């Protein structure tokens, strides 16, 4: 069984930075792509970005492009979300997610993922 645990959330000021981590266990981590999503109160869960199994390909939602960066350390079975130039609209619970199938590139839809972490809260003050 796959377990995903997010950490690193907290409070930041507008323009500040945070780095989120997602630690994975229960599978051969390096074979799987990973995604980041977020959900703010009253909103649907939305795609933030994804990283391929190899770590060589990343892509992002337009709302975070140029500000957020996804990376991974397969030796530590951990994926990261570096968030810079934070805005109040970035306030949300952030989730990492993994698909069921190995050796596939990340999708951008909720249905592309089977396993989810519990989330970590990010709050950006104005």
Order of alpha helices (4+ residues) and beta strands (2+ residues): beta-beta-beta-beta-beta-beta-beta-beta-beta-beta-beta
